[in-house]
Amino acid sequence: MLQDPLTGLHSRQNFLALLRQHVVIANERQAMLALIVVDICGFARLNAAHGYEFGDAALKHVAQHLRAVVREQDHVGRIGDNRFALLLTQVMNQGHAELAVQKLFRHLEVPFEGTQGTVRLTANAGAAICPVHASHPEFLMRQAEKSLALARATGQNWLFPPDVDVDQGFSEFWDLEIELDGAIDRGELLLSYQPKLRTSDLATIGAEALMSWPHRTRGLVSPAQFIPIAEKTGQIRPMTMWALNTAMRHAGTWKHLSPLSVAVNVPAELVSREDLPDIVENAMQLWGKSEVQLVLEITERSLVADPQHAFRILSRIRDLGVKISIDDFGTGYSCLAYFKDIPADELKIDKSFVQGMLTDPASADIASLIIDLAHRFGLSVVAEGVENAETLALLRERHCDVVQGHLFAKALRLDAFRDWIHNRPSRQPESQTMELDTETMPEWYKSLPQNP
């Protein structure tokens, strides 16, 4: 995709390609170029206060003024949700770049007049010169990003890189940021599936889809590392769409005697987007099957900025036959005021409480309270992070509905998960008691107290 669909500027991928191209030209011709990275401050609060349409209009306003800063031979791109970059070719010296930055901030002083009022947008910027600060495109971007972060941290509008490399933290994951762009197209991202079991009889009822990235030099990269990068660089939406479609396509190949669910995580920034129900519906039309129940897992913080708006979006999704699960419940912004209205079907107790049940009475009490609260409002409860039989026994005593954790299985690749469910007992109607062949069950299961 050459253009950003919202602003019409260069897309992130195209801008990075142009950066690589022009750095090569500058090095060959012994010329100079400047890279300026611009971050719009407080953009999440702007969206929360005025809505996403207002925020999108504000981004178009910024894009219009950035175009006015550059010359014909320069380039402007949108490289993140609220992050832009300018590539100034054939600059004479650092002072030339400084003039461009000052012009940029004069343009950004023009207030944005939207349908819901007028706001004055603020920004931070970081600049770097090739070859003064770096002669390689990735290192040049790293220097500009470092300058941006330093400007933000010190309360200044903009900065060039410091003379001394005072912070290596910004370079640690730079290769991931560059290579994550295009990882989907290259087929590098993977989904694995961690089974979810009904607590009463340990029958398999579904799985949670978990994303991973086998990096060619770093090995298996944790989602805790690359998901924040995706959120920062604006890649989280296509990544979530890929996960949703892939999980539903995979789930359609699971051969099981009874229906199974597949749970897909949706990041907070997408929960309130008006197009999320359309994304879900499109995936269901492509891959949906009657024997597969789609579940979307969202975090509590997804609901904080504008609960009523998020509830409307989630209600539309539930109308499609999709279930909503509140992930990591109890660790964020639990608010009983909205509990009676929340359009959800399931709560997931955070693993920190589950894993502390044996040693920390407070964690055990919190888990019990969450189970009781959920049941009073007609929600089912999933305990994640179950790692031993003793914890499973406690959850059974407290009538937790579903369990998930390494006690049963780690996240499994598609073929391994299909084999796993093939060798597990079939799901039975809730009103029936499953007769299990305990001779074939593992030792940890045989040691459990069985329900009467």
C-alpha positions as CSV (number, residue, x, y, z in Angstrom):
1,M,0.0,0.0,0.0
2,L,1.7,3.2,-1.2
3,Q,-0.7,5.7,0.5
4,D,-2.1,6.0,4.0
5,P,-5.9,5.6,3.3
6,L,-6.9,8.3,5.9
7,T,-4.4,11.1,5.1
8,G,-3.2,10.4,1.6
9,L,0.4,10.7,2.8
10,H,2.9,8.0,2.1
11,S,2.2,4.8,4.1
12,R,4.7,3.6,6.6
13,Q,6.0,0.9,4.4
14,N,6.4,3.2,1.4
15,F,8.0,6.0,3.5
16,L,10.6,3.5,4.9
17,A,11.3,2.4,1.3
18,L,11.8,6.0,0.2
19,L,14.1,6.6,3.2
20,R,16.3,3.7,2.3
21,Q,16.4,4.8,-1.4
22,H,17.3,8.4,-0.6
23,V,19.9,7.5,2.0
24,V,21.7,5.4,-0.6
25,I,21.6,8.4,-3.0
26,A,22.8,10.8,-0.4
27,N,25.8,8.6,0.4
28,E,26.7,8.1,-3.2
29,R,26.5,11.8,-4.0
30,Q,28.0,12.9,-0.6
31,A,24.9,15.0,0.0
32,M,22.9,15.6,3.1
33,L,19.3,14.8,4.0
34,A,17.2,15.4,7.1
35,L,14.7,13.1,8.7
36,I,12.1,14.6,11.1
37,V,9.7,12.4,13.2
38,V,6.6,14.1,14.6
39,D,4.4,12.8,17.4
40,I,1.0,14.5,18.1
41,C,0.7,14.8,21.9
42,G,-2.4,13.6,23.8
43,F,-4.0,12.0,20.8
44,A,-5.6,9.2,22.8
45,R,-7.3,11.7,25.1
46,L,-8.5,13.6,22.1
47,N,-10.2,10.5,20.7
48,A,-11.7,9.7,24.1
49,A,-13.1,13.2,24.5
50,H,-14.4,13.9,21.0
51,G,-14.6,10.6,19.3
52,Y,-12.7,8.8,16.5
53,E,-14.2,10.8,13.7
54,F,-13.0,14.0,15.3
55,G,-9.6,12.4,15.8
56,D,-9.4,11.3,12.2
57,A,-10.3,14.8,11.0
58,A,-7.5,16.2,13.2
59,L,-5.0,13.8,11.6
60,K,-6.1,15.1,8.2
61,H,-5.6,18.6,9.5
62,V,-2.0,17.8,10.6
63,A,-1.3,16.0,7.3
64,Q,-2.4,19.1,5.4
65,H,0.0,21.4,7.3
66,L,2.9,18.9,7.0
67,R,2.5,19.0,3.2
68,A,2.8,22.8,3.4
69,V,6.2,22.5,5.1
70,V,8.0,20.3,2.5
71,R,9.3,21.1,-0.9
72,E,8.5,19.2,-4.1
73,Q,11.5,16.9,-3.8
74,D,10.7,16.0,-0.1
75,H,8.4,13.4,1.3
76,V,5.8,13.1,4.1
77,G,4.5,9.9,5.6
78,R,2.2,8.7,8.4
79,I,4.2,6.0,10.2
80,G,2.0,5.4,13.2
81,D,-1.4,6.2,14.5
82,N,-0.5,9.7,15.5
83,R,3.1,9.7,14.3
84,F,4.4,11.3,11.1
85,A,7.7,11.7,9.4
86,L,9.3,14.1,7.0
87,L,12.2,13.3,4.6
88,L,14.0,16.5,3.5
89,T,16.4,15.8,0.6
90,Q,19.3,18.0,-0.5
91,V,19.6,20.0,2.7
92,M,22.7,22.3,3.0
93,N,23.4,21.9,6.7
94,Q,21.8,21.3,10.1
95,G,20.6,24.9,10.2
96,H,18.5,24.2,7.0
97,A,16.8,21.4,8.8
98,E,16.2,23.5,11.9
99,L,14.4,26.1,9.8
100,A,12.1,23.4,8.5
101,V,11.3,22.2,12.0
102,Q,10.5,25.8,13.1
103,K,8.3,26.2,10.1
104,L,6.6,22.9,11.0
105,F,5.7,24.1,14.5
106,R,4.4,27.4,13.2
107,H,2.0,25.5,11.0
108,L,0.9,23.3,13.9
109,E,0.0,26.4,15.9
110,V,-3.0,26.8,13.6
111,P,-6.0,25.5,15.7
112,F,-8.0,22.6,14.4
113,E,-11.7,23.5,14.0
114,G,-13.8,20.3,14.1
115,T,-17.5,19.5,14.2
116,Q,-17.3,19.3,18.0
117,G,-15.2,22.3,18.7
118,T,-11.8,23.9,18.3
119,V,-8.6,22.4,19.7
120,R,-5.0,23.4,19.6
121,L,-2.8,20.4,18.7
122,T,0.6,20.1,20.3
123,A,3.5,18.0,19.1
124,N,7.0,16.8,19.8
125,A,9.6,16.2,17.1
126,G,13.0,14.6,16.7
127,A,15.4,15.2,13.8
128,A,18.5,13.6,12.5
129,I,20.8,14.4,9.6
130,C,22.4,11.9,7.2
131,P,25.4,11.5,7.3
132,V,26.1,13.7,10.4
133,H,24.1,11.5,12.8
134,A,23.9,8.3,10.8
135,S,24.6,7.1,7.2
136,H,22.3,4.0,7.4
137,P,18.5,4.4,7.0
138,E,17.7,2.3,10.1
139,F,20.2,4.1,12.3
140,L,19.0,7.4,11.0
141,M,15.4,6.6,12.0
142,R,16.7,5.3,15.3
143,Q,18.5,8.7,15.9
144,A,15.4,10.7,15.0
145,E,13.2,8.5,17.3
146,K,15.7,8.9,20.1
147,S,15.6,12.7,19.7
148,L,11.8,12.7,19.8
149,A,11.8,10.7,23.0
150,L,14.4,12.9,24.6
151,A,12.4,16.0,23.6
152,R,9.3,14.6,25.1
153,A,11.1,13.6,28.3
154,T,12.7,17.0,28.8
155,G,9.6,19.1,27.9
156,Q,11.1,20.5,24.7
157,N,9.3,20.9,21.3
158,W,12.1,19.2,19.3
159,L,15.7,18.1,19.4
160,F,18.5,16.8,17.3
161,P,20.4,13.7,18.7
162,P,22.7,14.3,21.7
163,D,26.4,14.2,21.1
164,V,26.8,11.3,23.4
165,D,24.7,8.1,23.0
166,V,23.0,8.4,26.4
167,D,20.3,5.8,25.9
168,Q,20.7,2.5,24.2
169,G,17.1,1.5,25.0
170,F,15.6,2.9,21.8
171,S,17.9,0.8,19.6
172,E,17.3,-2.5,21.4
173,F,14.1,-3.3,19.4
174,W,14.7,-1.2,16.3
175,D,15.2,-4.3,14.1
176,L,11.9,-5.6,15.3
177,E,10.1,-2.4,14.4
178,I,11.6,-2.4,10.9
179,E,11.0,-6.1,10.3
180,L,7.5,-6.3,11.8
181,D,6.4,-4.1,8.9
182,G,5.6,-6.8,6.4
183,A,5.8,-9.8,8.7
184,I,2.2,-10.7,7.9
185,D,2.9,-10.6,4.1
186,R,6.0,-12.7,4.6
187,G,4.0,-15.3,6.5
188,E,6.2,-14.9,9.6
189,L,3.5,-14.6,12.3
190,L,2.1,-17.7,13.8
191,L,-1.0,-18.6,15.9
192,S,-0.9,-21.3,18.5
193,Y,-3.9,-22.6,20.6
194,Q,-4.1,-23.1,24.3
195,P,-7.0,-25.4,25.2
196,K,-9.8,-24.3,27.5
197,L,-11.5,-27.1,29.5
198,R,-14.8,-27.3,31.4
199,T,-13.8,-27.5,35.1
200,S,-16.4,-30.1,36.1
201,D,-15.3,-32.9,33.8
202,L,-12.2,-31.5,32.0
203,A,-13.9,-31.8,28.6
204,T,-12.3,-29.6,25.9
205,I,-14.7,-26.7,25.0
206,G,-12.3,-24.5,22.9
207,A,-9.0,-22.7,22.8
208,E,-7.5,-19.2,22.9
209,A,-5.5,-18.2,19.9
210,L,-2.1,-16.8,20.9
211,M,0.2,-15.0,18.5
212,S,4.0,-15.5,18.2
213,W,6.7,-14.3,15.9
214,P,9.7,-16.6,15.1
215,H,12.3,-14.0,14.3
216,R,15.2,-15.2,12.1
217,T,17.9,-13.8,14.4
218,R,16.2,-13.3,17.8
219,G,14.3,-16.6,17.9
220,L,10.8,-16.7,19.2
221,V,9.7,-13.1,20.0
222,S,7.1,-12.7,22.8
223,P,3.9,-10.8,22.1
224,A,4.9,-8.7,25.1
225,Q,7.7,-7.3,22.9
226,F,6.1,-7.0,19.5
227,I,2.5,-6.0,20.3
228,P,3.5,-2.7,21.8
229,I,5.6,-2.0,18.7
230,A,2.6,-2.8,16.5
231,E,0.5,-0.4,18.6
232,K,3.0,2.3,18.3
233,T,3.6,2.0,14.6
234,G,-0.1,1.6,13.6
235,Q,0.3,-2.1,12.6
236,I,-2.0,-3.5,15.3
237,R,-5.2,-3.2,13.2
238,P,-4.0,-5.3,10.3
239,M,-2.3,-7.7,12.7
240,T,-5.6,-8.2,14.6
241,M,-7.5,-8.7,11.3
242,W,-5.0,-11.4,10.3
243,A,-5.3,-13.1,13.7
244,L,-9.1,-13.0,13.5
245,N,-9.3,-14.5,10.0
246,T,-6.6,-17.0,10.6
247,A,-8.0,-18.3,13.9
248,M,-11.5,-18.8,12.3
249,R,-10.0,-20.5,9.3
250,H,-8.0,-22.8,11.5
251,A,-11.0,-23.5,13.8
252,G,-13.0,-24.6,10.9
253,T,-10.6,-27.5,10.4
254,W,-11.0,-28.8,14.0
255,K,-12.8,-32.1,13.8
256,H,-14.7,-32.6,17.0
257,L,-17.9,-34.3,18.0
258,S,-19.3,-31.2,19.6
259,P,-18.9,-27.4,19.0
260,L,-15.7,-25.6,20.1
261,S,-15.0,-22.0,20.7
262,V,-12.0,-20.0,19.5
263,A,-11.0,-16.9,21.4
264,V,-9.1,-14.0,19.7
265,N,-7.6,-11.1,21.6
266,V,-8.6,-7.6,20.5
267,P,-6.5,-4.6,21.6
268,A,-8.0,-1.7,23.5
269,E,-7.6,0.8,20.7
270,L,-9.8,-1.2,18.3
271,V,-12.6,-1.9,20.7
272,S,-14.2,1.5,20.2
273,R,-13.7,1.7,16.5
274,E,-16.9,1.9,14.5
275,D,-15.6,-0.6,11.9
276,L,-14.8,-3.4,14.3
277,P,-18.2,-5.1,13.9
278,D,-17.8,-5.0,10.1
279,I,-14.3,-6.5,10.4
280,V,-15.7,-9.3,12.6
281,E,-18.7,-9.9,10.3
282,N,-16.5,-10.1,7.2
283,A,-14.3,-12.7,8.9
284,M,-17.4,-14.7,9.9
285,Q,-18.8,-14.6,6.4
286,L,-15.5,-15.9,5.0
287,W,-14.7,-18.6,7.6
288,G,-17.6,-19.0,10.0
289,K,-19.0,-22.4,10.7
290,S,-21.9,-23.4,12.9
291,E,-19.7,-25.7,15.0
292,V,-17.3,-22.9,15.8
293,Q,-18.1,-20.2,18.4
294,L,-16.1,-17.0,18.1
295,V,-15.1,-15.3,21.3
296,L,-13.4,-11.9,21.4
297,E,-11.2,-11.2,24.4
298,I,-10.9,-7.6,25.5
299,T,-9.2,-6.0,28.5
300,E,-11.0,-3.8,31.1
301,R,-9.0,-0.8,29.9
302,S,-10.8,-1.0,26.6
303,L,-13.9,0.2,28.3
304,V,-12.5,3.1,30.4
305,A,-12.3,6.0,28.0
306,D,-16.0,5.9,26.8
307,P,-17.8,2.9,28.3
308,Q,-21.2,3.6,26.7
309,H,-19.6,3.9,23.2
310,A,-17.6,0.7,23.7
311,F,-20.8,-1.0,25.0
312,R,-22.6,-0.1,21.8
313,I,-19.8,-1.5,19.6
314,L,-19.7,-4.7,21.6
315,S,-23.5,-5.1,21.6
316,R,-23.4,-4.9,17.8
317,I,-20.8,-7.6,17.8
318,R,-22.8,-9.8,20.1
319,D,-25.8,-9.4,17.8
320,L,-23.6,-11.3,15.2
321,G,-23.6,-14.3,17.6
322,V,-20.1,-13.6,18.9
323,K,-19.3,-13.9,22.6
324,I,-17.4,-11.2,24.5
325,S,-14.8,-12.1,27.2
326,I,-13.3,-9.6,29.6
327,D,-9.6,-10.6,29.9
328,D,-7.4,-10.2,33.0
329,F,-10.3,-9.2,35.1
330,G,-9.5,-7.6,38.4
331,T,-6.1,-6.1,37.4
332,G,-7.2,-2.9,35.7
333,Y,-10.2,-0.6,36.1
334,S,-12.9,-2.9,37.5
335,C,-15.9,-0.7,38.0
336,L,-19.1,-2.2,39.5
337,A,-21.1,0.8,38.2
338,Y,-21.1,-0.5,34.7
339,F,-21.3,-4.2,35.5
340,K,-25.0,-4.5,35.1
341,D,-24.9,-3.0,31.6
342,I,-21.7,-4.6,30.3
343,P,-22.3,-6.6,27.1
344,A,-20.2,-9.6,28.0
345,D,-20.6,-13.3,28.3
346,E,-17.4,-14.3,30.2
347,L,-14.9,-13.1,32.7
348,K,-11.3,-14.3,32.8
349,I,-9.6,-14.2,36.2
350,D,-6.1,-12.9,35.8
351,K,-3.5,-15.6,36.3
352,S,-1.8,-13.6,39.1
353,F,-4.8,-14.3,41.3
354,V,-5.1,-17.9,40.1
355,Q,-1.5,-18.7,40.7
356,G,-1.6,-17.1,44.1
357,M,-4.6,-19.0,45.4
358,L,-2.6,-21.6,47.3
359,T,-0.2,-19.2,49.1
360,D,-2.1,-15.9,49.3
361,P,-5.5,-15.9,51.0
362,A,-6.3,-12.5,49.4
363,S,-5.8,-13.9,45.9
364,A,-8.1,-16.8,46.8
365,D,-10.7,-14.4,48.1
366,I,-10.5,-12.2,45.0
367,A,-10.9,-15.2,42.8
368,S,-13.9,-16.3,44.8
369,L,-15.5,-12.8,44.6
370,I,-15.0,-12.6,40.9
371,I,-16.6,-16.0,40.4
372,D,-19.6,-15.1,42.6
373,L,-20.0,-11.7,41.0
374,A,-19.9,-13.1,37.5
375,H,-22.4,-15.8,38.2
376,R,-24.8,-13.3,39.8
377,F,-24.8,-11.4,36.5
378,G,-25.1,-14.5,34.3
379,L,-21.5,-14.6,33.2
380,S,-19.3,-17.6,33.0
381,V,-15.8,-17.6,34.5
382,V,-12.5,-18.7,33.1
383,A,-9.4,-19.2,35.3
384,E,-6.2,-18.9,33.3
385,G,-2.7,-19.8,34.4
386,V,-3.8,-23.1,36.2
387,E,-0.5,-24.9,36.7
388,N,-1.1,-27.6,39.4
389,A,-3.8,-30.0,40.5
390,E,-4.3,-28.3,43.9
391,T,-5.3,-25.0,42.2
392,L,-7.7,-26.9,40.0
393,A,-9.3,-28.5,43.0
394,L,-9.8,-25.0,44.6
395,L,-11.4,-23.7,41.5
396,R,-13.7,-26.7,41.3
397,E,-14.8,-26.0,44.9
398,R,-15.6,-22.4,44.0
399,H,-17.6,-23.5,40.9
400,C,-15.3,-21.9,38.3
401,D,-16.7,-22.8,34.9
402,V,-13.6,-23.1,32.7
403,V,-9.9,-23.6,33.3
404,Q,-6.8,-23.0,31.1
405,G,-3.1,-23.4,31.8
406,H,0.0,-25.4,31.5
407,L,-1.4,-28.1,33.8
408,F,-3.4,-29.2,30.8
409,A,-1.3,-28.0,27.8
410,K,0.8,-25.1,26.6
411,A,-0.1,-23.2,23.5
412,L,0.0,-25.8,20.6
413,R,0.5,-25.3,16.9
414,L,-2.5,-26.1,14.7
415,D,-1.6,-29.7,13.9
416,A,-0.6,-30.5,17.5
417,F,-3.8,-28.9,18.8
418,R,-5.9,-31.0,16.4
419,D,-4.2,-34.1,17.7
420,W,-4.7,-33.0,21.2
421,I,-8.5,-32.6,20.9
422,H,-8.7,-35.8,19.0
423,N,-7.3,-37.7,22.0
424,R,-9.4,-35.8,24.5
425,P,-12.9,-36.7,25.7
426,S,-15.7,-35.1,23.7
427,R,-17.7,-32.2,25.0
428,Q,-21.0,-33.3,26.5
429,P,-24.2,-31.4,27.3
430,E,-23.9,-29.6,30.6
431,S,-26.8,-31.6,32.0
432,Q,-24.9,-34.9,31.5
433,T,-22.1,-36.3,33.6
434,M,-19.2,-37.6,31.6
435,E,-17.8,-41.0,32.5
436,L,-14.0,-40.7,32.0
437,D,-11.7,-43.6,31.6
438,T,-9.4,-42.7,34.5
439,E,-7.0,-45.5,33.6
440,T,-6.0,-43.5,30.5
441,M,-5.8,-40.1,32.3
442,P,-2.5,-38.6,33.5
443,E,-1.4,-39.0,37.1
444,W,-2.3,-35.4,38.0
445,Y,-5.9,-36.1,37.1
446,K,-6.1,-39.4,39.0
447,S,-5.1,-37.5,42.2
448,L,-8.0,-35.1,41.9
449,P,-11.1,-35.3,44.1
450,Q,-13.9,-36.2,41.7
451,N,-17.2,-34.4,41.7
452,P,-20.1,-36.4,43.0
